Every structure is written in structure tokens, then in C-alpha cells.
Amino acid sequence: MTIKKPLLIKQPEVEKLIHELRGITGLTQEQFAASLGITFSAVNHWEKEYTKPSSLAMQKIQGMLKEMGELGQKVSVKYLSN
């Protein structure tokens, strides 16, 4: 069994990643939250730097970035490290 290493994000850039990703996709906080299967307040707290996304949420965000192709790759390189 392979255990995946959690996705790491450069600190304190979570709010920038979420905000940029929402801008690119044209999603509101509510729509972004729904696409990840989480609450609006979680996204709102991430963008206000009150909390950080869980490792599961970061995996879903990484999946969203992968689905975006080249543009998602550019955002990923900008904010995420393995």
C-alpha cells in the first residue's frame, strides 16, 4: 500500500491560491465550496486566513487544478510544492 504525502502549500498563500482559482473558474465562494463538497464558510475562512484547508480539501483542489490542464499547472507551480 502506498501512502501519499500530503500536498503542501507555500505559506501564507492559501488565500491567494483559492482567490486566484475562483477567479479563473469564475466561481463564487458558494459555487467553489459546492464543487469541493464543503461549506461556504470553509472557503470564506480560507480566504480570510482564519483557517487552512484540510489535506482532503487540498487533494480536491489539486484535482481541480489537474482538470484545468496547462492553466491549472501554472497555478499549481505558483502556489504548491510536493
N, C-alpha and C positions, 0 to 999 in steps of 0.2 A: 504494500500500500504506500502510495506517495502522498506526503503531506505538503500541501502548498504553503509557501512562505506568504505571510500577509502582505498585501500591497502597501507600500509606504508612500507617504506624500511629504513633499518638502514643507516644512513648517515656516511660517503660519499661512500657507497659501490655499488652504481648503476653500475658504470663501471665494477666492479668485477663480479657482477651478470650477466650482459649482456655478458661479455667476456667468463665467465665460461659456460653459457648456449649455446653460439655459439660453443664453443669448444666441448661440449658434443654432440651437434647435428650435428657437422661438417659443419655448415653453414657459409658462408661468410657474411660480413655485408650486402651486396646486397640481398642475399638469405634470411637472417634473416628479413630484412626490408620488403621484399615481403611477407613473411609468416605472418607478422603482419599487412600488408596493409598500410605501411608507407614508407617514403622515406629513401634512403640510408644515406643521410646527417643527418637525425634524429638519426639513430643508431650510426653513426660516432661521432656526438656531445655528445651523452650519454657516449660513451667510453672515450672520451677526457675530460669529466666532464664540458663541456661548458653549457649543459642543462640537465634537468632531464626529464624522461618520464612523459607524462600526466597520469591522473588517468585511462583513457580509454586504453592507451598503457599498463599500469601496469596490468589491468584486462586481456588483451590479453596474456601477459607474464605469468600471473598466470594460465591461461587456458592451455598454452603450458606446463607449469610445471606439472599440474594435468594429462595431457595426457601421460606424461613420466613415471607415476607410482612411484615406490619406489625411483628411482634416482631423479626424479623431486621433491619428498617430501624432500629428503635430502638437495637439493639445496635451496628449499623454507625455510626450517628451518634455514639454514645457513645465509640467507640474508633478509628474510621477517618477519615482525611481524604484527599481527592483531590489 
